[in-house]
Amino acid sequence: MKAERRREPRYPFVAMAEIVDEKENARTSSRISDLSQHGCYVEMMNPFPQGTNVMIEIYTETESLETHATVAFIESREGMGLNFHEMPEYSASVLNRWLVQAKKNKAN
């Protein structure tokens, strides 16, 4: 069993995302399946290589956030884990609201 390396727990959270490889300017749409204070998991068949710097926009029907992130790990043909960088204040407040709701949903 792998040791947990995350700083904060991740919570189930479904949202859509647009991810842009900042170096190659390659854009892709995908789905988020979990979320934490410091990152998220993106489901995608062809994840970007580990270490790739990206800009990610995560959006629900009512809100969105945008931040820079780095690919922390990949799972071939499944997806990738992202670590968020310093986030703009507005995006951080959206993330905090989403996490409060995700924690409530997990507790139920």
C-alpha positions as CSV (number, residue, x, y, z in Angstrom):
1,M,0.0,0.0,0.0
2,K,1.3,3.4,-1.0
3,A,1.9,6.0,1.7
4,E,-0.4,9.1,1.5
5,R,1.6,12.0,0.2
6,R,-1.1,14.7,0.1
7,R,-1.0,17.6,2.4
8,E,-4.8,17.8,2.6
9,P,-7.5,15.2,2.0
10,R,-9.2,15.1,-1.3
11,Y,-13.0,14.9,-1.6
12,P,-15.2,13.6,-4.3
13,F,-16.1,16.5,-6.6
14,V,-17.4,16.4,-10.1
15,A,-16.8,19.4,-12.4
16,M,-15.7,20.2,-15.9
17,A,-12.3,21.7,-16.6
18,E,-10.3,23.3,-19.4
19,I,-6.5,22.7,-19.1
20,V,-3.8,24.5,-21.1
21,D,-0.2,23.3,-21.3
22,E,1.5,26.6,-20.8
23,K,4.6,25.7,-22.8
24,E,3.0,24.0,-25.8
25,N,-0.3,26.0,-25.6
26,A,-2.2,22.7,-26.0
27,R,-5.8,22.9,-24.7
28,T,-8.0,20.1,-23.6
29,S,-11.3,19.7,-21.9
30,S,-11.8,17.1,-19.1
31,R,-13.6,16.3,-15.9
32,I,-12.5,16.7,-12.3
33,S,-13.3,13.8,-10.0
34,D,-11.8,15.0,-6.7
35,L,-10.6,18.2,-5.1
36,S,-8.5,19.4,-2.2
37,Q,-7.1,22.7,-0.9
38,H,-3.9,22.1,-2.9
39,G,-4.9,20.1,-6.0
40,C,-7.3,18.0,-7.9
41,Y,-7.5,14.8,-10.0
42,V,-8.3,15.3,-13.7
43,E,-9.7,12.3,-15.7
44,M,-8.3,12.2,-19.2
45,M,-7.1,9.5,-21.6
46,N,-3.8,11.4,-22.5
47,P,-2.5,13.2,-19.5
48,F,0.2,15.7,-19.8
49,P,3.7,14.6,-18.7
50,Q,4.6,14.8,-15.0
51,G,6.1,18.3,-14.2
52,T,4.1,20.1,-16.9
53,N,2.9,23.6,-15.9
54,V,-0.7,24.2,-16.8
55,M,-3.4,26.7,-16.4
56,I,-6.7,25.1,-15.3
57,E,-10.2,26.5,-15.3
58,I,-12.6,24.4,-13.2
59,Y,-16.3,25.2,-13.6
60,T,-19.7,24.1,-12.3
61,E,-23.1,25.4,-13.5
62,T,-22.8,28.4,-11.2
63,E,-19.1,29.2,-10.5
64,S,-15.6,28.8,-11.8
65,L,-12.0,29.2,-10.7
66,E,-8.8,29.6,-12.6
67,T,-5.3,28.9,-11.4
68,H,-1.8,27.7,-12.4
69,A,-0.9,24.2,-11.5
70,T,1.8,21.5,-12.1
71,V,1.2,17.9,-13.0
72,A,2.3,16.0,-9.9
73,F,1.6,12.4,-11.2
74,I,0.0,10.6,-14.1
75,E,-1.9,7.4,-14.5
76,S,-1.6,6.3,-18.1
77,R,-4.9,6.4,-20.0
78,E,-6.7,7.4,-16.8
79,G,-5.7,10.9,-15.7
80,M,-3.4,13.1,-13.7
81,G,-3.1,14.7,-10.3
82,L,-2.4,18.5,-10.3
83,N,-0.8,20.6,-7.5
84,F,-2.2,24.1,-7.5
85,H,0.1,27.1,-7.3
86,E,-0.7,30.4,-5.5
87,M,-4.3,31.1,-6.4
88,P,-6.0,34.5,-7.0
89,E,-8.2,35.5,-4.1
90,Y,-11.4,35.1,-6.0
91,S,-10.5,31.6,-7.1
92,A,-9.4,30.7,-3.6
93,S,-12.8,31.7,-2.2
94,V,-14.6,29.6,-4.8
95,L,-12.4,26.7,-4.0
96,N,-13.1,27.1,-0.2
97,R,-16.9,27.1,-0.9
98,W,-16.6,24.0,-3.0
99,L,-14.6,22.2,-0.4
100,V,-17.1,23.0,2.4
101,Q,-19.8,21.6,0.3
102,A,-17.8,18.5,-0.7
103,K,-17.0,17.8,3.0
104,K,-20.7,18.0,3.8
105,N,-21.6,15.7,1.0
106,K,-19.0,13.2,2.1
107,A,-20.2,13.2,5.7
108,N,-23.8,12.4,4.5
